[in-house]
Amino acid sequence: MPEGNQVHLIKAAFLKVLAHPLRLRILELLGQKEQSVGQFAQMLSVDQPTVSRHLGILKQGGLVTTRQDGASVIYRLQNEETVQLLQQLTELLKRKLQVDQELLKSVEES
């Protein structure tokens, strides 16, 4: 396999880790402060096994890390660039929606 394809496979795997609404919300919350599974479950109104599964995917993907705090496992972002990535994604989507709205308006006016 050519080297360029390997890079694209790695990028696709990384994006697959992000490709779930709950994982995106977890990352946004971790951008504000570190949390335990129980805190996430309460904040997101999701059961703890579901939160744990998604945190495991994020950890395996290298986006979050953990530390022990007594009996609790605390999750935090692996690096702050994740927050910047999510902010850039939000801005990109805002621009796309603006273009879509302008296109819809021009179709409606024709």
N, CA, C and O atoms as CSV, one atom per row, in Angstrom:
chain,resi,resn,atom,element,x,y,z
A,1,MET,N,N,0.850,-1.183,0.000
A,1,MET,CA,C,0.000,0.000,0.000
A,1,MET,C,C,0.892,1.240,0.000
A,1,MET,O,O,1.815,1.332,0.809
A,2,PRO,N,N,0.632,2.187,-0.889
A,2,PRO,CA,C,1.435,3.415,-0.904
A,2,PRO,C,C,1.341,4.156,0.421
A,2,PRO,O,O,0.335,4.084,1.127
A,3,GLU,N,N,2.410,4.866,0.738
A,3,GLU,CA,C,2.499,5.568,2.022
A,3,GLU,C,C,1.354,6.560,2.220
A,3,GLU,O,O,0.820,6.666,3.324
A,4,GLY,N,N,0.971,7.280,1.179
A,4,GLY,CA,C,-0.119,8.246,1.281
A,4,GLY,C,C,-1.423,7.598,1.707
A,4,GLY,O,O,-2.190,8.177,2.475
A,5,ASN,N,N,-1.673,6.394,1.206
A,5,ASN,CA,C,-2.888,5.681,1.602
A,5,ASN,C,C,-2.868,5.340,3.082
A,5,ASN,O,O,-3.907,5.383,3.740
A,6,GLN,N,N,-1.698,5.002,3.613
A,6,GLN,CA,C,-1.579,4.683,5.040
A,6,GLN,C,C,-1.948,5.901,5.887
A,6,GLN,O,O,-2.637,5.776,6.900
A,7,VAL,N,N,-1.490,7.065,5.469
A,7,VAL,CA,C,-1.826,8.296,6.187
A,7,VAL,C,C,-3.334,8.516,6.172
A,7,VAL,O,O,-3.915,8.897,7.189
A,8,HIS,N,N,-3.963,8.284,5.043
A,8,HIS,CA,C,-5.412,8.464,4.949
A,8,HIS,C,C,-6.159,7.442,5.804
A,8,HIS,O,O,-7.202,7.755,6.377
A,9,LEU,N,N,-5.634,6.235,5.889
A,9,LEU,CA,C,-6.249,5.234,6.764
A,9,LEU,C,C,-6.171,5.664,8.224
A,9,LEU,O,O,-7.128,5.490,8.978
A,10,ILE,N,N,-5.042,6.218,8.619
A,10,ILE,CA,C,-4.867,6.696,9.993
A,10,ILE,C,C,-5.824,7.853,10.271
A,10,ILE,O,O,-6.456,7.904,11.326
A,11,LYS,N,N,-5.925,8.783,9.317
A,11,LYS,CA,C,-6.853,9.909,9.482
A,11,LYS,C,C,-8.293,9.422,9.577
A,11,LYS,O,O,-9.065,9.911,10.402
A,12,ALA,N,N,-8.653,8.462,8.736
A,12,ALA,CA,C,-10.019,7.929,8.757
A,12,ALA,C,C,-10.318,7.243,10.088
A,12,ALA,O,O,-11.418,7.380,10.623
A,13,ALA,N,N,-9.353,6.514,10.620
A,13,ALA,CA,C,-9.541,5.855,11.918
A,13,ALA,C,C,-9.728,6.893,13.019
A,13,ALA,O,O,-10.554,6.712,13.913
A,14,PHE,N,N,-8.966,7.973,12.954
A,14,PHE,CA,C,-9.094,9.051,13.939
A,14,PHE,C,C,-10.477,9.686,13.859
A,14,PHE,O,O,-11.120,9.914,14.884
A,15,LEU,N,N,-10.932,9.971,12.643
A,15,LEU,CA,C,-12.253,10.580,12.469
A,15,LEU,C,C,-13.365,9.629,12.902
A,15,LEU,O,O,-14.409,10.071,13.383
A,16,LYS,N,N,-13.146,8.330,12.732
A,16,LYS,CA,C,-14.134,7.347,13.176
A,16,LYS,C,C,-14.312,7.413,14.692
A,16,LYS,O,O,-15.423,7.246,15.194
A,17,VAL,N,N,-13.226,7.656,15.417
A,17,VAL,CA,C,-13.313,7.802,16.875
A,17,VAL,C,C,-14.200,8.997,17.224
A,17,VAL,O,O,-14.947,8.946,18.200
A,18,LEU,N,N,-14.126,10.051,16.450
A,18,LEU,CA,C,-14.929,11.254,16.699
A,18,LEU,C,C,-16.384,11.105,16.252
A,18,LEU,O,O,-17.247,11.875,16.674
A,19,ALA,N,N,-16.652,10.127,15.409
A,19,ALA,CA,C,-17.918,10.055,14.677
A,19,ALA,C,C,-19.081,9.504,15.495
A,19,ALA,O,O,-19.754,8.563,15.073
A,20,HIS,N,N,-19.312,10.088,16.655
A,20,HIS,CA,C,-20.496,9.735,17.444
A,20,HIS,C,C,-20.893,10.959,18.266
A,20,HIS,O,O,-20.038,11.575,18.902
A,21,PRO,N,N,-22.172,11.318,18.261
A,21,PRO,CA,C,-22.602,12.526,18.982
A,21,PRO,C,C,-22.241,12.523,20.466
A,21,PRO,O,O,-21.857,13.558,21.010
A,22,LEU,N,N,-22.358,11.382,21.117
A,22,LEU,CA,C,-22.039,11.331,22.547
A,22,LEU,C,C,-20.545,11.548,22.789
A,22,LEU,O,O,-20.161,12.227,23.741
A,23,ARG,N,N,-19.710,10.976,21.932
A,23,ARG,CA,C,-18.260,11.175,22.095
A,23,ARG,C,C,-17.881,12.629,21.854
A,23,ARG,O,O,-17.014,13.167,22.543
A,24,LEU,N,N,-18.520,13.266,20.888
A,24,LEU,CA,C,-18.249,14.691,20.657
A,24,LEU,C,C,-18.657,15.519,21.868
A,24,LEU,O,O,-17.939,16.434,22.270
A,25,ARG,N,N,-19.804,15.199,22.445
A,25,ARG,CA,C,-20.262,15.939,23.634
A,25,ARG,C,C,-19.318,15.713,24.811
A,25,ARG,O,O,-19.003,16.650,25.545
A,26,ILE,N,N,-18.865,14.476,24.993
A,26,ILE,CA,C,-17.906,14.172,26.060
A,26,ILE,C,C,-16.637,14.994,25.876
A,26,ILE,O,O,-16.122,15.566,26.836
A,27,LEU,N,N,-16.135,15.055,24.654
A,27,LEU,CA,C,-14.915,15.827,24.394
A,27,LEU,C,C,-15.133,17.309,24.679
A,27,LEU,O,O,-14.259,17.972,25.237
A,28,GLU,N,N,-16.296,17.827,24.296
A,28,GLU,CA,C,-16.588,19.236,24.593
A,28,GLU,C,C,-16.593,19.485,26.098
A,28,GLU,O,O,-16.049,20.485,26.566
A,29,LEU,N,N,-17.199,18.585,26.849
A,29,LEU,CA,C,-17.234,18.732,28.305
A,29,LEU,C,C,-15.840,18.614,28.908
A,29,LEU,O,O,-15.502,19.339,29.844
A,30,LEU,N,N,-15.033,17.703,28.375
A,30,LEU,CA,C,-13.663,17.569,28.873
A,30,LEU,C,C,-12.828,18.802,28.543
A,30,LEU,O,O,-11.833,19.078,29.213
A,31,GLY,N,N,-13.224,19.534,27.525
A,31,GLY,CA,C,-12.551,20.788,27.217
A,31,GLY,C,C,-12.764,21.827,28.304
A,31,GLY,O,O,-11.994,22.780,28.419
A,32,GLN,N,N,-13.809,21.645,29.101
A,32,GLN,CA,C,-14.105,22.564,30.199
A,32,GLN,C,C,-13.450,22.119,31.498
A,32,GLN,O,O,-12.874,22.933,32.220
A,33,LYS,N,N,-13.540,20.814,31.799
A,33,LYS,CA,C,-12.878,20.282,32.999
A,33,LYS,C,C,-12.912,18.762,32.966
A,33,LYS,O,O,-13.743,18.154,32.291
A,34,GLU,N,N,-11.992,18.165,33.711
A,34,GLU,CA,C,-11.948,16.705,33.772
A,34,GLU,C,C,-13.136,16.185,34.577
A,34,GLU,O,O,-13.672,16.879,35.441
A,35,GLN,N,N,-13.536,14.951,34.277
A,35,GLN,CA,C,-14.751,14.382,34.867
A,35,GLN,C,C,-14.570,12.889,35.127
A,35,GLN,O,O,-13.691,12.247,34.552
A,36,SER,N,N,-15.412,12.353,36.000
A,36,SER,CA,C,-15.491,10.906,36.209
A,36,SER,C,C,-16.638,10.348,35.364
A,36,SER,O,O,-17.466,11.099,34.849
A,37,VAL,N,N,-16.674,9.029,35.231
A,37,VAL,CA,C,-17.757,8.389,34.487
A,37,VAL,C,C,-19.109,8.755,35.093
A,37,VAL,O,O,-20.056,9.069,34.370
A,38,GLY,N,N,-19.194,8.716,36.414
A,38,GLY,CA,C,-20.449,9.048,37.087
A,38,GLY,C,C,-20.902,10.473,36.814
A,38,GLY,O,O,-22.091,10.725,36.623
A,39,GLN,N,N,-19.959,11.402,36.796
A,39,GLN,CA,C,-20.305,12.797,36.501
A,39,GLN,C,C,-20.836,12.925,35.079
A,39,GLN,O,O,-21.821,13.624,34.838
A,40,PHE,N,N,-20.177,12.244,34.133
A,40,PHE,CA,C,-20.658,12.274,32.749
A,40,PHE,C,C,-22.058,11.682,32.650
A,40,PHE,O,O,-22.937,12.254,32.005
A,41,ALA,N,N,-22.259,10.545,33.287
A,41,ALA,CA,C,-23.559,9.878,33.216
A,41,ALA,C,C,-24.663,10.802,33.714
A,41,ALA,O,O,-25.733,10.882,33.110
A,42,GLN,N,N,-24.402,11.492,34.805
A,42,GLN,CA,C,-25.395,12.409,35.362
A,42,GLN,C,C,-25.614,13.611,34.443
A,42,GLN,O,O,-26.756,13.980,34.174
A,43,MET,N,N,-24.545,14.215,33.967
A,43,MET,CA,C,-24.659,15.411,33.122
A,43,MET,C,C,-25.337,15.113,31.788
A,43,MET,O,O,-26.086,15.938,31.266
A,44,LEU,N,N,-25.068,13.925,31.241
A,44,LEU,CA,C,-25.567,13.582,29.913
A,44,LEU,C,C,-26.851,12.754,29.947
A,44,LEU,O,O,-27.426,12.446,28.903
A,45,SER,N,N,-27.295,12.396,31.149
A,45,SER,CA,C,-28.478,11.537,31.306
A,45,SER,C,C,-28.334,10.239,30.511
A,45,SER,O,O,-29.246,9.822,29.796
A,46,VAL,N,N,-27.174,9.621,30.655
A,46,VAL,CA,C,-26.847,8.367,29.977
A,46,VAL,C,C,-26.329,7.406,31.042
A,46,VAL,O,O,-25.675,7.828,31.995
A,47,ASP,N,N,-26.621,6.116,30.881
A,47,ASP,CA,C,-26.168,5.163,31.892
A,47,ASP,C,C,-24.638,5.021,31.871
A,47,ASP,O,O,-23.992,5.240,30.846
A,48,GLN,N,N,-24.083,4.652,33.024
A,48,GLN,CA,C,-22.630,4.581,33.178
A,48,GLN,C,C,-21.958,3.592,32.226
A,48,GLN,O,O,-20.885,3.906,31.712
A,49,PRO,N,N,-22.534,2.406,31.960
A,49,PRO,CA,C,-21.873,1.508,31.006
A,49,PRO,C,C,-21.722,2.121,29.608
A,49,PRO,O,O,-20.710,1.912,28.939
A,50,THR,N,N,-22.727,2.870,29.179
A,50,THR,CA,C,-22.640,3.531,27.869
A,50,THR,C,C,-21.540,4.581,27.871
A,50,THR,O,O,-20.744,4.653,26.935
A,51,VAL,N,N,-21.493,5.394,28.919
A,51,VAL,CA,C,-20.444,6.411,29.035
A,51,VAL,C,C,-19.075,5.744,29.060
A,51,VAL,O,O,-18.154,6.193,28.377
A,52,SER,N,N,-18.936,4.682,29.837
A,52,SER,CA,C,-17.653,3.975,29.937
A,52,SER,C,C,-17.210,3.435,28.584
A,52,SER,O,O,-16.034,3.520,28.232
A,53,ARG,N,N,-18.156,2.876,27.824
A,53,ARG,CA,C,-17.818,2.335,26.504
A,53,ARG,C,C,-17.277,3.437,25.587
A,53,ARG,O,O,-16.271,3.245,24.903
A,54,HIS,N,N,-17.942,4.576,25.580
A,54,HIS,CA,C,-17.506,5.668,24.707
A,54,HIS,C,C,-16.189,6.284,25.190
A,54,HIS,O,O,-15.346,6.660,24.376
A,55,LEU,N,N,-16.013,6.387,26.491
A,55,LEU,CA,C,-14.733,6.874,27.015
A,55,LEU,C,C,-13.606,5.912,26.660
A,55,LEU,O,O,-12.488,6.344,26.376
A,56,GLY,N,N,-13.890,4.619,26.674
A,56,GLY,CA,C,-12.891,3.630,26.276
A,56,GLY,C,C,-12.468,3.800,24.826
A,56,GLY,O,O,-11.287,3.677,24.499
A,57,ILE,N,N,-13.425,4.080,23.965
A,57,ILE,CA,C,-13.113,4.320,22.550
A,57,ILE,C,C,-12.253,5.571,22.410
A,57,ILE,O,O,-11.288,5.582,21.647
A,58,LEU,N,N,-12.601,6.621,23.143
A,58,LEU,CA,C,-11.816,7.861,23.096
A,58,LEU,C,C,-10.413,7.646,23.649
A,58,LEU,O,O,-9.444,8.206,23.135
A,59,LYS,N,N,-10.308,6.840,24.690
A,59,LYS,CA,C,-8.989,6.562,25.272
A,59,LYS,C,C,-8.148,5.732,24.314
A,59,LYS,O,O,-6.971,6.024,24.102
A,60,GLN,N,N,-8.744,4.705,23.740
A,60,GLN,CA,C,-8.034,3.868,22.780
A,60,GLN,C,C,-7.597,4.687,21.565
A,60,GLN,O,O,-6.550,4.421,20.975
A,61,GLY,N,N,-8.393,5.673,21.197
A,61,GLY,CA,C,-8.062,6.540,20.072
A,61,GLY,C,C,-7.056,7.626,20.411
A,61,GLY,O,O,-6.671,8.408,19.542
A,62,GLY,N,N,-6.628,7.680,21.664
A,62,GLY,CA,C,-5.601,8.637,22.063
A,62,GLY,C,C,-6.105,10.040,22.330
A,62,GLY,O,O,-5.311,10.980,22.385
A,63,LEU,N,N,-7.410,10.202,22.498
A,63,LEU,CA,C,-7.964,11.535,22.717
A,63,LEU,C,C,-8.126,11.886,24.184
A,63,LEU,O,O,-8.120,13.062,24.546
A,64,VAL,N,N,-8.272,10.871,25.035
A,64,VAL,CA,C,-8.392,11.122,26.470
A,64,VAL,C,C,-7.401,10.255,27.229
A,64,VAL,O,O,-6.911,9.243,26.727
A,65,THR,N,N,-7.125,10.675,28.432
A,65,THR,CA,C,-6.265,9.932,29.340
A,65,THR,C,C,-6.954,9.894,30.698
A,65,THR,O,O,-7.943,10.593,30.917
A,66,THR,N,N,-6.437,9.086,31.597
A,66,THR,CA,C,-7.064,8.941,32.908
A,66,THR,C,C,-6.049,9.129,34.021
A,66,THR,O,O,-4.837,9.031,33.829
A,67,ARG,N,N,-6.606,9.406,35.197
A,67,ARG,CA,C,-5.818,9.415,36.428
A,67,ARG,C,C,-6.715,8.891,37.532
A,67,ARG,O,O,-7.938,9.022,37.476
A,68,GLN,N,N,-6.106,8.311,38.513
A,68,GLN,CA,C,-6.849,7.771,39.648
A,68,GLN,C,C,-7.034,8.857,40.696
A,68,GLN,O,O,-6.094,9.589,41.007
A,69,ASP,N,N,-8.239,8.964,41.242
A,69,ASP,CA,C,-8.532,9.890,42.337
A,69,ASP,C,C,-9.299,9.094,43.388
A,69,ASP,O,O,-10.529,9.053,43.371
A,70,GLY,N,N,-8.573,8.472,44.287
A,70,GLY,CA,C,-9.201,7.571,45.245
A,70,GLY,C,C,-9.768,6.377,44.509
A,70,GLY,O,O,-9.048,5.677,43.798
A,71,ALA,N,N,-11.061,6.144,44.679
A,71,ALA,CA,C,-11.722,5.029,43.998
A,71,ALA,C,C,-12.213,5.415,42.606
A,71,ALA,O,O,-12.645,4.550,41.843
A,72,SER,N,N,-12.155,6.681,42.271
A,72,SER,CA,C,-12.676,7.167,40.986
A,72,SER,C,C,-11.581,7.257,39.931
A,72,SER,O,O,-10.423,7.549,40.230
A,73,VAL,N,N,-11.977,6.999,38.699
A,73,VAL,CA,C,-11.112,7.236,37.548
A,73,VAL,C,C,-11.572,8.546,36.928
A,73,VAL,O,O,-12.742,8.711,36.583
A,74,ILE,N,N,-10.635,9.469,36.791
A,74,ILE,CA,C,-10.941,10.792,36.243
A,74,ILE,C,C,-10.403,10.858,34.814
A,74,ILE,O,O,-9.254,10.502,34.551
A,75,TYR,N,N,-11.245,11.316,33.910
A,75,TYR,CA,C,-10.877,11.445,32.497
A,75,TYR,C,C,-10.555,12.891,32.184
A,75,TYR,O,O,-11.179,13.815,32.705
A,76,ARG,N,N,-9.566,13.068,31.321
A,76,ARG,CA,C,-9.201,14.406,30.845
A,76,ARG,C,C,-8.712,14.283,29.409
A,76,ARG,O,O,-8.390,13.193,28.935
A,77,LEU,N,N,-8.664,15.418,28.731
A,77,LEU,CA,C,-8.176,15.421,27.355
A,77,LEU,C,C,-6.697,15.080,27.320
A,77,LEU,O,O,-5.929,15.495,28.187
A,78,GLN,N,N,-6.309,14.321,26.310
A,78,GLN,CA,C,-4.893,14.005,26.117
A,78,GLN,C,C,-4.112,15.272,25.777
A,78,GLN,O,O,-2.986,15.464,26.237
A,79,ASN,N,N,-4.731,16.141,24.956
A,79,ASN,CA,C,-4.088,17.416,24.624
A,79,ASN,C,C,-5.146,18.456,24.277
A,79,ASN,O,O,-6.265,18.123,23.888
A,80,GLU,N,N,-4.773,19.697,24.423
A,80,GLU,CA,C,-5.711,20.807,24.214
A,80,GLU,C,C,-6.035,21.051,22.743
A,80,GLU,O,O,-6.992,21.762,22.436
A,81,GLU,N,N,-5.263,20.481,21.836
A,81,GLU,CA,C,-5.558,20.653,20.414
A,81,GLU,C,C,-6.926,20.074,20.057
A,81,GLU,O,O,-7.532,20.477,19.064
A,82,THR,N,N,-7.406,19.142,20.856
A,82,THR,CA,C,-8.730,18.568,20.622
A,82,THR,C,C,-9.801,19.646,20.722
A,82,THR,O,O,-10.733,19.664,19.919
A,83,VAL,N,N,-9.682,20.537,21.689
A,83,VAL,CA,C,-10.637,21.641,21.838
A,83,VAL,C,C,-10.597,22.518,20.593
A,83,VAL,O,O,-11.641,22.913,20.076
A,84,GLN,N,N,-9.410,22.819,20.117
A,84,GLN,CA,C,-9.265,23.643,18.916
A,84,GLN,C,C,-9.879,22.949,17.706
A,84,GLN,O,O,-10.529,23.594,16.884
A,85,LEU,N,N,-9.677,21.643,17.593
A,85,LEU,CA,C,-10.253,20.888,16.486
A,85,LEU,C,C,-11.778,20.967,16.507
A,85,LEU,O,O,-12.402,21.175,15.467
A,86,LEU,N,N,-12.371,20.804,17.674
A,86,LEU,CA,C,-13.827,20.882,17.786
A,86,LEU,C,C,-14.342,22.285,17.477
A,86,LEU,O,O,-15.399,22.436,16.863
A,87,GLN,N,N,-13.611,23.303,17.894
A,87,GLN,CA,C,-13.996,24.681,17.580
A,87,GLN,C,C,-13.913,24.933,16.080
A,87,GLN,O,O,-14.794,25.576,15.510
A,88,GLN,N,N,-12.864,24.432,15.439
A,88,GLN,CA,C,-12.724,24.597,13.993
A,88,GLN,C,C,-13.832,23.852,13.256
A,88,GLN,O,O,-14.352,24.343,12.254
A,89,LEU,N,N,-14.190,22.681,13.743
A,89,LEU,CA,C,-15.278,21.921,13.139
A,89,LEU,C,C,-16.595,22.689,13.236
A,89,LEU,O,O,-17.368,22.729,12.279
A,90,THR,N,N,-16.843,23.291,14.382
A,90,THR,CA,C,-18.054,24.090,14.568
A,90,THR,C,C,-18.080,25.262,13.594
A,90,THR,O,O,-19.114,25.538,12.985
A,91,GLU,N,N,-16.961,25.948,13.445
A,91,GLU,CA,C,-16.892,27.082,12.512
A,91,GLU,C,C,-17.095,26.628,11.073
A,91,GLU,O,O,-17.779,27.301,10.302
A,92,LEU,N,N,-16.515,25.505,10.709
A,92,LEU,CA,C,-16.683,24.963,9.366
A,92,LEU,C,C,-18.151,24.642,9.094
A,92,LEU,O,O,-18.668,24.941,8.018
A,93,LEU,N,N,-18.809,24.040,10.062
A,93,LEU,CA,C,-20.226,23.711,9.901
A,93,LEU,C,C,-21.092,24.961,9.823
A,93,LEU,O,O,-22.059,24.995,9.061
A,94,LYS,N,N,-20.761,25.987,10.599
A,94,LYS,CA,C,-21.500,27.253,10.520
A,94,LYS,C,C,-21.401,27.837,9.117
A,94,LYS,O,O,-22.396,28.293,8.553
A,95,ARG,N,N,-20.183,27.819,8.555
A,95,ARG,CA,C,-20.001,28.354,7.198
A,95,ARG,C,C,-20.772,27.525,6.184
A,95,ARG,O,O,-21.387,28.076,5.271
A,96,LYS,N,N,-20.745,26.203,6.335
A,96,LYS,CA,C,-21.473,25.336,5.417
A,96,LYS,C,C,-22.969,25.613,5.493
A,96,LYS,O,O,-23.637,25.702,4.463
A,97,LEU,N,N,-23.496,25.749,6.701
A,97,LEU,CA,C,-24.921,26.037,6.860
A,97,LEU,C,C,-25.290,27.390,6.264
A,97,LEU,O,O,-26.369,27.552,5.694
A,98,GLN,N,N,-24.399,28.349,6.397
A,98,GLN,CA,C,-24.654,29.665,5.818
A,98,GLN,C,C,-24.732,29.553,4.296
A,98,GLN,O,O,-25.625,30.132,3.677
A,99,VAL,N,N,-23.810,28.818,3.696
A,99,VAL,CA,C,-23.828,28.625,2.242
A,99,VAL,C,C,-25.093,27.882,1.835
A,99,VAL,O,O,-25.732,28.235,0.845
A,100,ASP,N,N,-25.455,26.855,2.597
A,100,ASP,CA,C,-26.672,26.100,2.294
A,100,ASP,C,C,-27.906,26.996,2.367
A,100,ASP,O,O,-28.793,26.894,1.519
A,101,GLN,N,N,-27.970,27.871,3.371
A,101,GLN,CA,C,-29.108,28.781,3.505
A,101,GLN,C,C,-29.159,29.761,2.342
A,101,GLN,O,O,-30.237,30.068,1.833
A,102,GLU,N,N,-28.001,30.249,1.923
A,102,GLU,CA,C,-27.956,31.170,0.790
A,102,GLU,C,C,-28.395,30.464,-0.483
A,102,GLU,O,O,-29.102,31.047,-1.304
A,103,LEU,N,N,-27.987,29.226,-0.651
A,103,LEU,CA,C,-28.387,28.447,-1.817
A,103,LEU,C,C,-29.892,28.199,-1.799
A,103,LEU,O,O,-30.556,28.340,-2.826
A,104,LEU,N,N,-30.428,27.835,-0.650
A,104,LEU,CA,C,-31.862,27.614,-0.517
A,104,LEU,C,C,-32.638,28.888,-0.836
A,104,LEU,O,O,-33.662,28.843,-1.517
A,105,LYS,N,N,-32.152,30.012,-0.349
A,105,LYS,CA,C,-32.817,31.286,-0.610
A,105,LYS,C,C,-32.822,31.591,-2.104
A,105,LYS,O,O,-33.830,32.054,-2.637
A,106,SER,N,N,-31.709,31.337,-2.779
A,106,SER,CA,C,-31.653,31.613,-4.218
A,106,SER,C,C,-32.573,30.674,-4.991
A,106,SER,O,O,-33.153,31.074,-6.001
A,107,VAL,N,N,-32.714,29.438,-4.534
A,107,VAL,CA,C,-33.629,28.494,-5.185
A,107,VAL,C,C,-35.073,28.949,-4.980
A,107,VAL,O,O,-35.883,28.893,-5.905
A,108,GLU,N,N,-35.387,29.393,-3.779
A,108,GLU,CA,C,-36.750,29.842,-3.486
A,108,GLU,C,C,-37.108,31.097,-4.268
A,108,GLU,O,O,-38.272,31.298,-4.615
A,109,GLU,N,N,-36.129,31.936,-4.547
A,109,GLU,CA,C,-36.377,33.188,-5.268
A,109,GLU,C,C,-36.448,32.990,-6.774
A,109,GLU,O,O,-36.901,33.882,-7.491
A,110,SER,N,N,-36.011,31.845,-7.261
A,110,SER,CA,C,-36.007,31.643,-8.721
A,110,SER,C,C,-37.318,31.101,-9.231
A,110,SER,O,O,-37.469,30.879,-10.432
